Amino acid sequence: MQFVNKEEVKEAIKEYAIVEGKSIKFVKNDNFRVIAKCTGHKYCPFVMLASRIDRNQFTFAIKTLSLEHECTRVDRLGYCNAR
């Protein structure tokens, strides 16, 4: 899956976390890559790695994605807002 920029990747991950009710943390977040992991359980296998396709373009692509969770649903999410 490809995204226009880094903000689109982060927004998609946040939307996924809200729909699924999972607590996800951005471990690495710089201009070239975004790494997100689940914080609901210590050994939860969820991981998402997205990085730039090319250094000259701002287009991001998901390189690694594991949607498996071993944690339970979370009721309160810190990044959930009215928007």
ABEGO torsion letter per residue (X at the ends): XBBABAAAAAAAAAAAAAAAGBBBBBABBBAABBBBBBAABAABABBBBBBBABAABABBBBABBBABBABBBBABBAABBAX
